[in-house]
C-alpha cells in the first residue's frame, strides 16, 4: 500500500500536473480472513472537487520534484486492519448489549480509513464505545430481564450501571474538575489525610522547594509540613488511602 508523506502536493489529473490535498485513504476487504484488500484514495483539487481513485497515485512535493522524479510517498507492507477500539488492542472479540441481550461482536474491521487531517487510521463499522471484554462486564453496565423458573420476569440493573452518575451529578462532577484545575492553576495543592480530610496548601511561594509525599528518612533534609493549623483545615471525605505526609526541602 502506498502512503504519502504529506497531505498536500502535486499529482497528475487528466494529464495535467495539479496541486491537490489528499483527504483520506480507505482500505476495504471482503472478509476478516482476506490478506488482499483494496485502497481508495480520496483527494481534493484546487477547485474543491473531490476525486476518487483505486489506482495508487504518484505524489510530488513540488513541480521541481516532479521534474526530477522525486516522489513524496512510500510503500507500507503491513496490513492496516490491526486497528481496534481504544483499550482493545490485539483483541478480536468483545461483547455489546443489543435489544436487552449481551452478544459477541467481531472487532476485526472490514474497512479502515486513514484521515490525513487527523493523521491516523480510524475504524469503520465497529462500535467505539459501550463494548466490553466479557459477558459479565457487559451485563454489569446495563439493565436486563431475569426469567425465573415460575415464569415470572424481574428487571435487574447491573452493579456498574447502578452507581453511574446521572446527568445532574455529572454536571456537578465536571464543575468540581474545573474547580480543581483552577486551584492547580493558582498554585493550590490539595492533599488528602488518612482521617478523611482534604487539606489545601499555597505553593505560590515555594517553587524553589522539592516536595515528597512519603515520610523521609532522617537526615535527608526534608521538613514535614504541619496540617493542624486552622489555615490548613479542609473538607472531609471518606478516606481510602494510607496516611500521607507533605515534606519539603529547599533545592
Secondary structure, DSSP 8 states (H G I E B T S, - for coil): -EEES-SEEEEEETTEEEEEEEEEEEEE-SSTT-S--EEEEEEEETTS-EEEESS----BSSHHHHHHT--SEEE--S-GGG---TT-TT--EEEEEETTEEEEEE---SEEEEETTTTEEEEESS-SSS-BSSHHHHHHTSEEEEE-TTS-EEEEE-HHHHT---HHHHHHHHHHHHHHHHHHHTTEEEEE-TTSEEEEEE-TT-TTEEEESS---TTS--EE----SGGG--EE----S-----EEEE-
